[in-house]
């Protein structure tokens, strides 16, 4: 997968956003939304790893 800096920074921003939402939902004890946020954080984390690893 070829990456450019826009894709990397967009993915970093999405990871940060999902992490913030995950912390917020856990603190409010809203477990379904916390689980959804965790799944999306993991998915974007994997995408970020794939964008930045060396071929």
Backbone torsions as a table, in degrees:
resi	resn	phi	psi	omega
1	UNK	NA	124.9	179.6
2	UNK	-85.1	134.1	-177.3
3	UNK	-116.0	149.3	168.6
4	UNK	-123.9	171.2	-172.3
5	UNK	-67.4	-29.8	178.6
6	UNK	-63.6	-44.5	179.7
7	UNK	-63.6	-39.7	-179.6
8	UNK	-66.1	-47.9	-177.7
9	UNK	-68.6	-35.1	175.6
10	UNK	-63.4	-41.9	179.1
11	UNK	-67.6	-38.3	175.9
12	UNK	-62.2	-43.2	179.3
13	UNK	-64.4	-40.6	178.3
14	UNK	-66.4	-39.2	176.6
15	UNK	-62.5	-43.9	179.3
16	UNK	-63.6	-42.2	179.1
17	UNK	-63.3	-43.9	178.8
18	UNK	-68.1	-33.0	177.2
19	UNK	-67.0	-41.8	177.6
20	UNK	-62.9	-44.9	178.5
21	UNK	-64.2	-37.2	178.1
22	UNK	-61.3	-46.5	178.6
23	UNK	-61.4	-42.2	-179.2
24	UNK	-64.3	-46.0	-177.8
25	UNK	-69.0	-34.3	176.6
26	UNK	-67.2	-40.2	-180.0
27	UNK	-67.6	-27.3	177.6
28	UNK	-91.3	-1.4	-178.7
29	UNK	59.0	39.5	173.7
30	UNK	-100.0	84.7	-168.2
31	UNK	-66.6	-39.9	178.7
32	UNK	-62.1	-41.7	178.8
33	UNK	-71.2	-32.8	175.9
34	UNK	-65.4	-40.4	178.1
35	UNK	-65.1	-42.3	177.7
36	UNK	-62.7	-42.8	178.2
37	UNK	-62.9	-39.1	179.2
38	UNK	-65.4	-42.3	179.4
39	UNK	-62.9	-44.5	-179.9
40	UNK	-69.5	-34.2	175.6
41	UNK	-63.7	-42.6	178.0
42	UNK	-65.1	-42.6	-179.4
43	UNK	-62.2	-45.7	179.0
44	UNK	-72.2	-28.4	173.7
45	UNK	-64.5	-41.5	176.6
46	UNK	-65.2	-41.3	178.0
47	UNK	-62.6	-42.5	178.2
48	UNK	-62.2	-41.6	177.1
49	UNK	-60.2	-45.1	-179.8
50	UNK	-66.7	-32.2	178.1
51	UNK	-71.7	-30.6	-172.2
52	UNK	-105.1	-6.8	-179.9
53	UNK	-74.9	152.9	178.9
54	UNK	-77.7	140.9	179.5
55	UNK	-72.0	NA	NA
